[in-house]
């Protein structure tokens, strides 16, 4: 995975506004769909465990899998179950239909072909459960370079799905309808989708004071579930459910 080697730069940005908004918005969006605790939750590519720990705080039985020992070491021992492994090994780690909720956030962008991982993730979702995917929004890839005045990068973004992210890593984006079709082919129906970071994608500073942050998050949450704003967000959050048998 191309993320390897960028852990230090990722850690340095954990307290920045962009990451605060991302994590809080995803948490709020997930809260609309989570079953009653204790559900069995897998966070595939959990990193430092922000979402996994929040799920555990809600009383869920959470397992986090990540290939980075550096990031897994940031998780306080005993808070959740952690496994250090490449995500290509998921099918050998768990039985099919093992989880009520499967999270995979900020991972697909580092894979040339996300198809095999999507297959493995979908297979782990129980009937009645769902997969939560957070991806770079390929439908609005030109927004960031365009707003920054990087016109050559914006023109390239119109023509493809590749880009260089803030970590300096070459990555790729996914289009919502393409992912919807890919999940459908694997037995999951996209029931809801959201935008994440409509207004704050360009911010490079720290989080503002709490009063301002509350208002900012309220605007981001509203925009992330409202057309046309959610369509131009930096990230797209999809909920793909498996029907009860």
C-alpha positions, 0 to 999 in steps of 0.5 A, spaced: 500 500 500 502 506 498 501 509 505 507 506 507 512 511 510 507 516 510 505 515 517 509 520 521 506 526 516 499 523 518 500 523 525 503 530 525 496 532 522 491 529 527 490 535 531 489 539 525 482 542 523 481 538 517 482 531 521 478 534 526 472 535 521 473 528 518 473 524 524 467 528 527 463 528 521 464 521 520 462 519 527 455 523 526 454 520 520 455 513 522 451 514 529 445 514 524 446 507 522 449 503 528 445 498 531 444 497 538 450 495 542 453 491 543 454 490 535 460 486 532 465 492 529 471 491 524 475 497 522 479 495 516 485 500 516 484 503 523 490 507 523 490 510 530 483 508 532 479 514 532 473 511 529 474 504 532 475 507 539 469 511 538 465 505 537 468 501 543 465 507 547 458 506 545 459 499 547 460 495 541 465 489 540 471 492 536 476 489 532 481 494 528 486 491 523 492 495 520 498 494 517 502 499 521 505 498 527 507 505 528 499 507 528 497 501 532 502 503 537 498 509 538 492 505 541 491 504 548 492 497 550 485 493 552 481 499 549 479 495 543 482 488 539 487 490 534 491 485 529 497 488 525 496 485 518 495 487 511 488 488 509 489 483 503 489 477 509 482 479 511 479 473 508 484 468 512 483 472 519 475 472 519 469 468 517 464 470 512 459 474 515 462 475 521 461 483 523 454 487 523 458 493 521 465 494 517 468 500 517 474 502 511 476 509 511 481 512 507 484 506 505 481 505 497 485 511 495 492 508 496 490 502 492 491 501 484 485 496 484 480 496 490 476 490 487 479 485 491 479 489 498 471 491 496 470 483 495 473 481 502 470 487 506 463 485 503 463 478 504 464 480 512 458 483 512 452 480 516 445 480 513 442 486 516 449 489 517 453 495 513 459 497 510 462 504 511 466 506 506 470 513 506 473 515 499 476 521 496 471 524 492 473 523 484 467 527 482 470 533 485 477 532 484 478 538 481 475 542 486 481 543 491 487 545 486 482 549 482 480 553 489 488 553 490 489 556 483 493 550 481 490 550 474 494 545 471 493 540 477 485 542 476 485 540 468 489 533 470 483 532 475 478 533 470 481 527 466 483 522 471 482 520 478 490 520 480 492 526 484 498 527 490 495 528 496 497 532 502 502 527 505 505 527 498 503 520 496 500 519 489 493 516 490 487 515 487 479 517 487 473 514 487 466 516 483 460 515 487 456 511 482 462 507 480 462 504 487 455 504 488 455 499 482 461 495 485 458 494 492 451 492 488 455 487 485 457 484 491 451 484 494 451 491 498 446 496 497 448 503 498 442 506 502 445 513 504 451 517 502 454 523 505 460 529 503 465 530 508 469 537 508 465 541 504 468 548 507 474 546 510 478 542 505 483 547 504 484 549 511 492 547 514 491 550 521 489 547 528 482 547 530 478 553 532 476 555 539 470 550 541 464 555 540 467 556 533 468 549 532 461 547 534 458 552 528 463 550 523 461 542 524 454 544 524 455 547 517 459 541 515 454 536 517 448 540 514 452 541 507 454 533 508 447 531 507 444 536 503 445 537 495 448 540 491 453 541 497 455 534 498 457 532 491 463 537 491 466 535 498 473 532 498 471 526 501 465 521 500 462 517 505 457 511 503 453 506 507 452 499 503 447 495 507 446 487 506 439 485 506 436 481 511 435 474 509 
